[in-house]
Amino acid sequence: MLRRLPLRRRLGIAVLVVAAVRPAAGAGLLDLSASDLARAREAARERVEARSHHLYLVLDPPSRCLDLKVDGLLLHRFRASEASFGVPWLAAGKPAWPALRFRLVTELPALDRPQIPIKSGGPDADLPVATALERMPTHYPLVFDPPLEVVVLGQAGALALPGRLWRLRQRLSEGWENLAHRLRHEPVTPRVLFVLPPDEARRLLLSLRPATTLLIRETG
């Protein structure tokens, strides 16, 4: 039947068919390319940090892991028993981070920090490392720029009463601060709660250096 139609009309029908099919076929390709682009951005950010030859952190929210790295190599993985992310959320169910690269601005305790601050304690552990670990607190906030606060809570197993009370005080304080910011139409600082075993919480603080970089992993 198409052969009986004029050439111009046959071309018009072909264009309409292609236009109707192409969007549906291209949707999957667009999703795939967006995922690939996110992974490429992550890899590019890590390459920049690896070339700095400085220690840096990589936070993976879905797995509740915080990786300590240098030169692209994993030195230690801090795995949280519990984590919460007080950041705005997108419709797709993912946190809307204000940025994906942050710089530590918290003033760190003045200690002689060992070159390898992640060794496990034990009879063969270096005495300076063990002594420094004992002096580290287990509850502390880490403030980054752009504004981001990571609250580390060292707790063995389920949260005991002191830990729950400390966390309740933090939440009440955060609630009043958030309300004050909203009333003044100011941006609210995102907060992350990271619950670690006490020794791991101490080891994380001892591992940090001034202006340590924190990267947020986009893809799970």
Rosetta blueprint (number, residue, H / E / L):
1 M L
2 L H
3 R H
4 R H
5 L L
6 P L
7 L H
8 R H
9 R H
10 R H
11 L H
12 G H
13 I H
14 A H
15 V H
16 L H
17 V H
18 V H
19 A H
20 A H
21 V H
22 R H
23 P H
24 A H
25 A H
26 G H
27 A H
28 G H
29 L H
30 L H
31 D H
32 L H
33 S H
34 A H
35 S H
36 D H
37 L H
38 A H
39 R H
40 A H
41 R H
42 E H
43 A H
44 A H
45 R H
46 E H
47 R H
48 V H
49 E H
50 A H
51 R H
52 S H
53 H L
54 H L
55 L L
56 Y E
57 L E
58 V E
59 L E
60 D E
61 P L
62 P L
63 S L
64 R L
65 C E
66 L E
67 D E
68 L E
69 K E
70 V E
71 D L
72 G L
73 L E
74 L E
75 L E
76 H E
77 R E
78 F E
79 R E
80 A L
81 S L
82 E E
83 A E
84 S E
85 F E
86 G E
87 V L
88 P L
89 W E
90 L L
91 A L
92 A L
93 G L
94 K L
95 P E
96 A L
97 W L
98 P L
99 A L
100 L L
101 R E
102 F E
103 R E
104 L E
105 V L
106 T L
107 E L
108 L L
109 P L
110 A L
111 L L
112 D L
113 R L
114 P L
115 Q L
116 I L
117 P L
118 I L
119 K L
120 S L
121 G L
122 G L
123 P L
124 D L
125 A L
126 D L
127 L H
128 P H
129 V H
130 A H
131 T H
132 A H
133 L H
134 E H
135 R H
136 M L
137 P L
138 T L
139 H E
140 Y E
141 P E
142 L E
143 V E
144 F E
145 D E
146 P L
147 P L
148 L E
149 E E
150 V E
151 V E
152 V E
153 L E
154 G E
155 Q L
156 A L
157 G L
158 A L
159 L L
160 A L
161 L H
162 P H
163 G H
164 R H
165 L H
166 W H
167 R H
168 L H
169 R H
170 Q H
171 R H
172 L H
173 S H
174 E H
175 G H
176 W H
177 E H
178 N H
179 L H
180 A H
181 H H
182 R H
183 L H
184 R L
185 H L
186 E L
187 P L
188 V L
189 T L
190 P L
191 R E
192 V E
193 L E
194 F E
195 V E
196 L E
197 P L
198 P H
199 D H
200 E H
201 A H
202 R H
203 R H
204 L H
205 L H
206 L H
207 S H
208 L L
209 R L
210 P L
211 A L
212 T L
213 T E
214 L E
215 L E
216 I E
217 R L
218 E L
219 T L
220 G L
